[in-house]
Amino acid sequence: MSVNPRLVLAIATDCLAPSQYVNFDYSSVAALDDGVAVGFNEEGIFLLDSGDIDEGACGEEDPIQSIVRYARVDMGVLHRKRLRAVVVKGEAEGCLSFSLAGDERQMMLDATATPPSTTNQQTIIKAMVPRTFYGANIDLTIENVNGVDFSIDAVDIYWRPQVHRI
């Protein structure tokens, strides 16, 4: 494919959801009237099928990685809080990986959770957080494992304020 991979930022016009593609091989992409997607670069026009693997520039088959990284949040409370669980409502064909960081990455947590149903039906995926994890500001990243297909409808973070004793 392309010698100069690109960074592409896309916005879904129906819900204004942004996406970022790294090492993207095409200068532009179009969806034709019949739903077929094509990609364009200096080497020509390519048909983009909806496979679960990415053949990459070397022809190697790799699972397609997908990462959702949320903006840092303080949940409307300035002081530290203990997190209990992260609950994702949506669909997934398999395991999802959760990464939490609190207080400028001083507290880190990596967990993997498997949904009760892996048939791409609406479900709840819950990742428990150990009692030792706390932070005033929280960063959350959700990533697919081995290229599984997933979509997210909602994310809930369950937390309690950390009690300050005087």
Residue frames as a rotation matrix with the C-alpha (Angstrom) as fourth column:
MET 1
0.572 0.820 0.000 0.00
0.820 -0.572 0.000 0.00
0.000 0.000 -1.000 0.00
SER 2
0.874 -0.128 0.469 1.00
0.000 -0.965 -0.262 3.60
0.486 0.229 -0.843 0.55
VAL 3
-0.050 -0.974 -0.220 4.58
0.621 0.142 -0.771 4.48
0.783 -0.175 0.597 1.38
ASN 4
-0.877 -0.217 0.428 3.43
-0.113 -0.773 -0.624 7.38
0.466 -0.595 0.654 3.56
PRO 5
-0.289 0.817 -0.500 0.75
0.867 0.444 0.225 6.20
0.406 -0.368 -0.836 6.02
ARG 6
-0.522 0.205 0.828 -1.54
-0.098 -0.979 0.181 8.97
0.847 0.013 0.531 7.22
LEU 7
-0.852 0.409 -0.326 -3.46
0.375 0.043 -0.926 10.05
-0.365 -0.911 -0.191 10.28
VAL 8
-0.615 0.726 0.307 -7.16
0.157 -0.269 0.950 10.39
0.772 0.633 0.051 9.49
LEU 9
-0.874 0.474 -0.112 -9.80
0.006 -0.218 -0.976 12.07
-0.487 -0.853 0.187 11.63
ALA 10
-0.718 0.694 0.053 -13.41
0.201 0.134 0.970 11.25
0.666 0.708 -0.236 10.75
ILE 11
-0.809 0.562 0.173 -16.74
-0.417 -0.341 -0.842 12.41
-0.414 -0.753 0.511 12.14
ALA 12
-0.693 0.681 0.236 -19.93
0.721 0.652 0.236 10.37
0.007 0.334 -0.943 11.82
THR 13
-0.876 0.296 0.381 -22.47
-0.144 -0.914 0.380 12.88
0.460 0.278 0.843 10.59
ASP 14
0.019 0.966 -0.259 -25.48
0.180 0.251 0.951 11.16
0.984 -0.065 -0.169 12.18
CYS 15
0.782 0.287 -0.554 -24.22
0.557 0.077 0.827 11.46
0.280 -0.955 -0.100 15.78
LEU 16
0.693 -0.577 0.432 -21.08
-0.450 -0.814 -0.367 13.67
0.564 0.060 -0.824 15.49
ALA 17
0.862 -0.428 0.271 -18.90
0.009 0.549 0.836 10.90
-0.507 -0.718 0.477 16.98
PRO 18
0.468 -0.757 -0.457 -15.21
-0.883 -0.374 -0.284 11.40
0.044 0.536 -0.843 16.13
SER 19
0.901 -0.316 0.296 -12.85
0.274 0.945 0.177 8.57
-0.336 -0.078 0.939 15.13
GLN 20
0.389 -0.854 -0.345 -9.10
-0.848 -0.479 0.228 8.53
-0.360 0.204 -0.910 14.58
TYR 21
0.972 -0.155 0.175 -7.30
0.213 0.897 -0.387 6.16
-0.098 0.413 0.905 12.23
VAL 22
0.374 -0.918 -0.135 -3.52
-0.630 -0.358 0.690 5.80
-0.681 -0.173 -0.712 12.50
ASN 23
-0.671 -0.714 0.198 -1.30
-0.255 0.474 0.843 4.50
-0.696 0.515 -0.500 9.68
PHE 24
0.421 0.891 0.173 -4.20
0.049 0.168 -0.985 4.84
-0.906 0.423 0.027 7.26
ASP 25
-0.411 -0.698 0.587 -3.16
0.542 0.331 0.772 3.84
-0.733 0.636 0.243 3.73
TYR 26
-0.045 0.518 0.854 -5.60
0.988 -0.102 0.114 6.03
0.146 0.849 -0.508 1.79
SER 27
-0.959 -0.276 0.069 -5.75
0.272 -0.960 -0.061 9.74
0.084 -0.040 0.996 1.00
SER 28
-0.508 0.856 0.092 -9.56
-0.856 -0.490 -0.167 9.57
-0.098 -0.163 0.982 0.81
VAL 29
-0.907 0.345 0.240 -12.42
0.311 0.935 -0.168 7.13
-0.283 -0.078 -0.956 1.15
ALA 30
-0.593 0.774 -0.220 -15.86
-0.799 -0.533 0.278 7.11
0.098 0.341 0.935 -0.44
ALA 31
-0.585 0.551 0.595 -19.05
0.152 0.796 -0.586 5.10
-0.797 -0.253 -0.549 0.02
LEU 32
-0.967 0.233 -0.108 -20.82
-0.144 -0.145 0.979 4.47
0.212 0.962 0.173 -3.27
ASP 33
-0.287 0.950 0.120 -24.61
-0.917 -0.309 0.254 4.45
0.278 -0.037 0.960 -3.69
ASP 34
0.417 0.469 -0.779 -24.75
-0.322 0.877 0.355 0.66
0.850 0.103 0.517 -3.41
GLY 35
0.941 -0.001 0.339 -22.91
-0.337 0.111 0.935 0.72
-0.039 -0.994 0.104 -0.05
VAL 36
0.623 -0.782 -0.007 -19.53
0.742 0.594 -0.312 -0.37
0.248 0.189 0.950 -1.43
ALA 37
0.836 -0.421 -0.351 -16.58
-0.122 -0.767 0.630 1.45
-0.534 -0.484 -0.693 0.18
VAL 38
0.640 -0.687 0.344 -13.49
0.650 0.247 -0.718 2.35
0.409 0.684 0.605 -1.85
GLY 39
0.592 -0.557 -0.582 -10.17
0.280 -0.535 0.797 3.89
-0.756 -0.635 -0.161 -0.82
PHE 40
0.899 -0.292 0.326 -7.92
0.227 -0.325 -0.918 6.10
0.374 0.899 -0.226 -2.95
ASN 41
0.512 -0.797 -0.320 -4.15
0.072 -0.331 0.941 6.61
-0.856 -0.505 -0.113 -2.80
GLU 42
0.128 -0.529 -0.839 -1.29
-0.827 -0.524 0.205 7.27
-0.547 0.668 -0.504 -5.22
GLU 43
-0.841 -0.458 0.286 -1.27
-0.269 0.815 0.513 3.59
-0.468 0.355 -0.809 -6.26
GLY 44
-0.804 0.577 -0.140 -4.92
0.023 0.265 0.964 3.51
0.594 0.772 -0.226 -7.37
ILE 45
-0.088 0.881 0.464 -8.45
-0.938 -0.231 0.260 2.75
0.337 -0.412 0.847 -6.19
PHE 46
-0.910 -0.281 -0.305 -9.05
-0.145 0.905 -0.401 -0.12
0.388 -0.321 -0.864 -3.77
LEU 47
0.161 0.970 -0.179 -12.21
-0.231 0.214 0.949 -1.95
0.959 -0.112 0.259 -2.79
LEU 48
-0.739 -0.355 0.573 -12.58
-0.606 -0.023 -0.795 -1.93
0.296 -0.934 -0.198 1.02
ASP 49
-0.043 0.737 -0.675 -14.41
0.046 0.676 0.735 -5.02
0.998 0.001 -0.064 2.16
SER 50
0.344 0.304 0.888 -15.69
-0.797 -0.405 0.448 -5.45
0.496 -0.862 0.103 5.69
GLY 51
0.251 -0.326 -0.912 -13.38
0.203 0.938 -0.280 -8.22
0.947 -0.115 0.301 6.85
ASP 52
0.992 0.111 -0.066 -12.30
0.075 -0.083 0.994 -8.80
0.105 -0.990 -0.091 10.42
ILE 53
0.322 -0.943 -0.081 -8.60
0.735 0.195 0.650 -8.66
-0.597 -0.269 0.756 9.56
ASP 54
0.800 -0.223 -0.557 -6.27
-0.423 -0.868 -0.259 -6.05
-0.426 0.443 -0.789 8.12
GLU 55
0.826 -0.494 0.271 -3.90
0.563 0.712 -0.419 -7.37
0.014 0.499 0.867 5.49
GLY 56
0.559 -0.633 -0.536 -1.58
0.097 -0.592 0.800 -4.39
-0.824 -0.499 -0.269 6.01
ALA 57
0.540 -0.419 -0.730 1.17
-0.794 -0.542 -0.276 -3.14
-0.279 0.729 -0.625 3.73
CYS 58
-0.546 -0.838 -0.007 3.13
-0.810 0.526 0.260 -6.42
-0.214 0.147 -0.966 3.89
GLY 59
-0.147 0.569 -0.809 0.14
-0.597 0.601 0.531 -8.66
0.789 0.561 0.252 3.22
GLU 60
-0.911 -0.183 -0.370 0.22
0.171 0.648 -0.742 -9.98
0.375 -0.739 -0.559 6.79
GLU 61
0.063 0.998 0.023 -3.11
0.184 -0.035 0.982 -10.64
0.981 -0.058 -0.186 8.43
ASP 62
-0.935 -0.322 -0.151 -3.46
0.227 -0.214 -0.950 -8.79
0.274 -0.922 0.273 11.73
PRO 63
-0.053 0.935 -0.351 -6.56
0.998 0.044 -0.033 -8.30
-0.015 -0.352 -0.936 13.86
ILE 64
-0.077 0.107 0.991 -7.99
0.325 -0.937 0.126 -4.80
0.943 0.332 0.037 13.52
GLN 65
-0.619 -0.202 -0.759 -7.22
0.785 -0.123 -0.608 -2.87
0.029 -0.972 0.234 16.71
SER 66
0.084 0.693 0.716 -9.83
0.314 -0.701 0.641 -0.49
0.946 0.171 -0.276 18.02
ILE 67
-0.628 -0.361 -0.690 -9.35
0.770 -0.160 -0.617 1.88
0.112 -0.919 0.379 20.95
VAL 68
0.430 0.720 0.544 -11.80
0.416 -0.693 0.588 4.25
0.801 -0.027 -0.598 22.63
ARG 69
-0.568 -0.657 -0.495 -10.07
0.785 -0.251 -0.567 6.84
0.248 -0.711 0.658 24.83
TYR 70
0.533 0.845 0.040 -12.30
0.753 -0.495 0.434 9.10
0.387 -0.201 -0.900 26.92
ALA 71
0.064 -0.450 0.891 -11.41
-0.102 -0.891 -0.443 12.61
0.993 -0.063 -0.103 28.05
ARG 72
-0.794 -0.401 -0.457 -10.14
0.421 0.180 -0.889 13.02
0.438 -0.898 0.026 31.62
VAL 73
0.181 0.921 0.344 -13.02
0.029 -0.355 0.934 13.47
0.983 -0.159 -0.091 34.03
ASP 74
-0.894 -0.385 0.227 -13.37
-0.202 -0.106 -0.974 14.48
0.399 -0.917 0.017 37.67
MET 75
-0.437 0.829 -0.348 -17.09
0.715 0.555 0.425 13.50
0.546 -0.063 -0.836 37.84
GLY 76
0.281 0.598 0.750 -17.96
0.117 -0.797 0.592 16.93
0.952 -0.078 -0.295 39.14
VAL 77
0.992 -0.027 -0.124 -16.06
0.124 -0.009 0.992 16.41
-0.028 -1.000 -0.005 42.40
LEU 78
0.582 -0.809 0.084 -12.61
-0.620 -0.509 -0.597 17.90
0.526 0.295 -0.798 42.98
HIS 79
0.063 -0.601 0.797 -11.38
-0.933 0.247 0.260 15.55
-0.353 -0.760 -0.546 45.72
ARG 80
-0.808 -0.477 -0.346 -10.20
-0.568 0.788 0.239 11.96
0.159 0.390 -0.907 45.37
LYS 81
0.333 0.921 0.202 -12.66
-0.928 0.358 -0.105 9.16
-0.169 -0.153 0.974 44.87
ARG 82
-0.631 -0.440 0.639 -12.46
-0.357 0.896 0.264 5.37
-0.689 -0.061 -0.722 45.03
LEU 83
-0.254 0.512 -0.821 -13.70
-0.935 0.088 0.344 3.61
0.248 0.855 0.456 41.91
ARG 84
-0.042 0.349 0.936 -15.79
-0.570 0.761 -0.309 0.45
-0.820 -0.547 0.168 42.26
ALA 85
-0.106 0.085 0.991 -16.57
0.603 0.798 -0.003 -0.67
-0.791 0.597 -0.136 38.70
VAL 86
-0.644 0.014 -0.765 -16.67
-0.598 -0.633 0.492 0.34
-0.477 0.774 0.415 35.05
VAL 87
-0.149 0.695 0.703 -19.82
0.378 0.697 -0.609 -0.81
-0.914 0.175 -0.367 33.26
VAL 88
-0.843 -0.120 -0.525 -20.10
-0.435 -0.423 0.795 -0.69
-0.317 0.898 0.304 29.47
LYS 89
0.124 0.911 0.393 -23.47
0.046 0.391 -0.919 -1.07
-0.991 0.132 0.006 27.81
GLY 90
0.049 -0.124 -0.991 -23.23
-0.940 -0.341 -0.004 -2.18
-0.337 0.932 -0.134 24.20
GLU 91
0.972 0.234 -0.026 -22.26
-0.222 0.873 -0.435 -5.08
-0.079 0.428 0.900 21.98
ALA 92
0.003 -0.999 -0.053 -19.06
-0.967 -0.016 0.255 -7.15
-0.256 0.050 -0.965 21.79
GLU 93
0.628 0.153 -0.763 -18.02
-0.508 0.823 -0.253 -10.36
0.590 0.547 0.594 20.07
GLY 94
0.323 -0.582 -0.746 -15.47
0.629 0.721 -0.289 -11.13
0.707 -0.376 0.599 22.78
CYS 95
0.225 -0.320 -0.920 -13.20
0.944 -0.162 0.287 -9.67
-0.241 -0.933 0.265 25.47
LEU 96
0.664 -0.099 0.741 -12.59
0.169 -0.946 -0.278 -5.97
0.729 0.309 -0.611 25.99
SER 97
-0.184 -0.807 -0.560 -9.58
0.924 0.053 -0.379 -4.51
0.336 -0.588 0.736 27.78
PHE 98
0.850 0.472 0.236 -10.05
0.329 -0.824 0.462 -1.63
0.412 -0.315 -0.855 30.23
SER 99
-0.327 -0.924 -0.197 -7.28
0.828 -0.180 -0.531 0.75
0.455 -0.337 0.824 31.30
LEU 100
0.836 0.545 0.063 -7.87
0.419 -0.709 0.566 3.27
0.353 -0.447 -0.822 34.08
ALA 101
-0.390 -0.921 -0.016 -5.46
0.723 -0.296 -0.624 5.94
0.570 -0.255 0.781 35.19
GLY 102
0.749 0.629 -0.210 -5.97
0.610 -0.528 0.591 8.23
0.260 -0.571 -0.779 38.16
ASP 103
0.857 -0.353 -0.376 -4.20
-0.017 -0.748 0.664 11.43
-0.516 -0.562 -0.647 39.17
GLU 104
0.529 -0.655 -0.540 -1.82
-0.847 -0.440 -0.297 11.93
-0.043 0.615 -0.788 36.27
ARG 105
0.494 -0.239 -0.836 -1.08
-0.341 0.831 -0.439 8.19
0.800 0.502 0.329 35.91
GLN 106
-0.427 -0.627 0.651 0.03
-0.858 0.055 -0.510 7.68
0.284 -0.777 -0.561 39.52
MET 107
-0.258 0.433 0.864 -2.60
-0.386 0.773 -0.503 4.92
-0.886 -0.463 -0.032 39.86
MET 108
-0.495 0.058 -0.867 -2.98
-0.852 0.166 0.497 2.43
0.173 0.984 -0.033 36.99
LEU 109
-0.152 0.475 0.867 -5.38
-0.323 0.805 -0.497 -0.47
-0.934 -0.356 0.031 36.44
ASP 110
-0.557 0.048 -0.829 -5.57
-0.805 0.215 0.553 -2.86
0.205 0.975 -0.081 33.51
ALA 111
-0.393 0.513 0.763 -8.45
-0.287 0.720 -0.632 -5.35
-0.874 -0.467 -0.136 33.40
THR 112
-0.875 0.200 -0.441 -10.09
-0.386 0.261 0.885 -7.58
0.292 0.944 -0.151 30.82
ALA 113
-0.414 0.815 0.404 -13.79
-0.418 0.224 -0.880 -8.41
-0.808 -0.534 0.248 30.83
THR 114
-0.983 0.176 0.049 -15.82
0.140 0.557 0.819 -10.84
0.117 0.812 -0.572 28.76
PRO 115
-0.463 0.881 0.101 -19.47
-0.878 -0.471 0.086 -10.04
0.123 -0.049 0.991 28.01
PRO 116
-0.310 0.414 0.856 -22.08
-0.395 0.763 -0.512 -12.63
-0.864 -0.497 -0.073 29.04
SER 117
0.646 0.506 0.571 -23.15
0.355 0.464 -0.812 -12.88
-0.675 0.727 0.120 25.38
THR 118
-0.401 -0.845 -0.355 -20.65
-0.078 -0.355 0.932 -12.77
-0.913 0.401 0.077 22.51
THR 119
-0.263 0.407 0.875 -23.26
0.896 0.440 0.065 -12.83
-0.358 0.800 -0.480 19.75
ASN 120
-0.934 -0.188 0.303 -23.23
0.293 -0.889 0.352 -9.06
0.203 0.418 0.886 19.16
GLN 121
0.175 0.984 0.036 -26.42
0.643 -0.142 0.752 -8.52
0.745 -0.108 -0.658 21.13
GLN 122
0.180 -0.045 0.983 -26.97
-0.475 -0.879 0.047 -5.70
0.861 -0.476 -0.179 23.61
THR 123
0.455 -0.108 -0.884 -25.32
0.662 0.705 0.255 -6.62
0.596 -0.701 0.392 26.88
ILE 124
0.869 -0.255 0.424 -23.55
-0.459 -0.737 0.497 -5.23
0.185 -0.626 -0.757 29.93
ILE 125
0.347 -0.856 -0.383 -19.80
0.494 0.514 -0.701 -5.70
0.797 0.054 0.602 30.32
LYS 126
0.943 0.066 0.325 -18.53
-0.237 -0.550 0.801 -5.04
0.232 -0.833 -0.503 33.83
ALA 127
0.049 -0.967 -0.249 -14.92
0.343 0.250 -0.906 -4.58
0.938 -0.041 0.343 34.96
MET 128
0.874 0.234 -0.427 -14.44
0.462 -0.123 0.878 -4.55
0.153 -0.964 -0.216 38.73
VAL 129
0.259 -0.774 0.578 -11.94
-0.213 -0.630 -0.747 -2.09
0.942 0.071 -0.328 40.19
PRO 130
-0.091 -0.334 -0.938 -9.87
0.793 0.546 -0.271 -3.08
0.603 -0.768 0.215 43.26
ARG 131
0.785 0.485 -0.386 -10.40
0.615 -0.529 0.585 -1.07
0.080 -0.696 -0.713 46.44
THR 132
0.058 -0.865 -0.498 -6.86
0.713 -0.313 0.627 0.28
-0.699 -0.391 0.599 46.22
PHE 133
-0.519 -0.234 0.822 -7.60
0.815 -0.423 0.395 2.34
0.255 0.875 0.411 43.09
TYR 134
0.394 0.622 -0.677 -8.43
0.716 -0.669 -0.199 6.00
-0.577 -0.406 -0.709 43.64
GLY 135
-0.658 -0.635 0.405 -7.95
0.753 -0.547 0.365 9.35
-0.010 0.545 0.838 41.98
ALA 136
-0.276 0.533 -0.800 -9.32
0.101 -0.812 -0.575 12.86
-0.956 -0.240 0.170 41.63
ASN 137
0.134 0.236 -0.963 -9.08
-0.912 -0.350 -0.213 12.82
-0.387 0.907 0.168 37.82
ILE 138
0.065 0.016 0.998 -9.78
0.004 1.000 -0.016 9.63
-0.998 0.005 0.064 35.89
ASP 139
-0.299 -0.171 -0.939 -8.67
-0.940 -0.120 0.321 8.56
-0.167 0.978 -0.125 32.40
LEU 140
0.184 0.434 0.882 -10.48
-0.195 0.896 -0.400 5.59
-0.963 -0.099 0.249 30.79
THR 141
-0.397 -0.301 -0.867 -9.41
-0.915 0.052 0.401 3.62
-0.076 0.952 -0.296 27.72
ILE 142
0.365 0.528 0.767 -11.35
-0.306 0.846 -0.437 0.67
-0.879 -0.075 0.470 26.26
GLU 143
-0.333 -0.586 -0.739 -9.67
-0.925 0.053 0.375 -1.56
-0.181 0.809 -0.560 23.68
ASN 144
0.774 0.576 -0.264 -10.69
-0.623 0.769 -0.146 -4.68
0.119 0.277 0.953 21.80
VAL 145
-0.044 -0.746 0.665 -8.78
-0.596 0.554 0.581 -7.94
-0.802 -0.371 -0.469 22.39
ASN 146
-0.628 -0.325 0.708 -7.64
0.290 0.746 0.600 -9.91
-0.722 0.582 -0.374 19.31
GLY 147
-0.988 0.108 -0.113 -9.59
-0.152 -0.489 0.859 -7.63
0.037 0.866 0.499 16.99
VAL 148
-0.506 0.862 0.008 -13.10
0.829 0.489 -0.270 -8.39
-0.237 -0.130 -0.963 18.28
ASP 149
-0.517 0.472 0.714 -15.90
0.280 -0.695 0.662 -6.24
0.809 0.542 0.227 16.95
PHE 150
-0.366 0.445 -0.817 -17.61
0.911 -0.010 -0.413 -4.02
-0.192 -0.895 -0.402 19.54
SER 151
-0.280 0.305 0.910 -19.77
0.240 -0.896 0.374 -0.94
0.930 0.323 0.177 19.91
ILE 152
-0.775 -0.047 -0.630 -20.44
0.630 -0.136 -0.764 1.19
-0.049 -0.990 0.135 22.97
ASP 153
0.072 0.871 0.486 -23.77
0.605 -0.426 0.673 2.78
0.793 0.246 -0.558 23.81
ALA 154
0.725 0.169 0.668 -22.99
-0.374 -0.717 0.588 3.99
0.578 -0.676 -0.457 27.33
VAL 155
-0.239 -0.803 -0.546 -20.26
0.413 0.425 -0.805 3.88
0.879 -0.419 0.230 29.98
ASP 156
0.798 0.442 0.409 -20.95
-0.221 -0.418 0.881 4.16
0.560 -0.794 -0.236 33.70
ILE 157
-0.395 -0.892 -0.219 -18.21
0.098 0.196 -0.976 4.55
0.913 -0.407 0.010 36.31
TYR 158
0.739 0.636 -0.224 -19.31
0.241 0.062 0.969 3.64
0.630 -0.769 -0.108 39.82
TRP 159
-0.402 -0.909 0.110 -17.42
0.308 -0.248 -0.919 5.48
0.862 -0.336 0.380 42.54
ARG 160
0.675 0.488 -0.553 -17.52
0.697 -0.177 0.695 6.67
0.241 -0.855 -0.460 46.14
PRO 161
0.603 -0.496 0.625 -15.95
-0.400 -0.866 -0.301 9.77
0.690 -0.068 -0.720 47.61
GLN 162
-0.105 -0.713 -0.693 -12.84
0.558 0.535 -0.635 9.04
0.824 -0.453 0.342 49.60
VAL 163
0.863 0.473 -0.178 -13.43
0.379 -0.371 0.848 9.91
0.335 -0.799 -0.499 53.25
HIS 164
-0.128 -0.886 0.446 -10.98
0.058 -0.456 -0.888 12.42
0.990 -0.088 0.110 54.68
ARG 165
0.575 0.265 -0.774 -10.37
0.744 0.223 0.629 11.98
0.339 -0.938 -0.069 58.40
ILE 166
0.285 -0.419 0.862 -9.32
-0.212 -0.905 -0.370 14.98
0.935 -0.077 -0.346 60.46
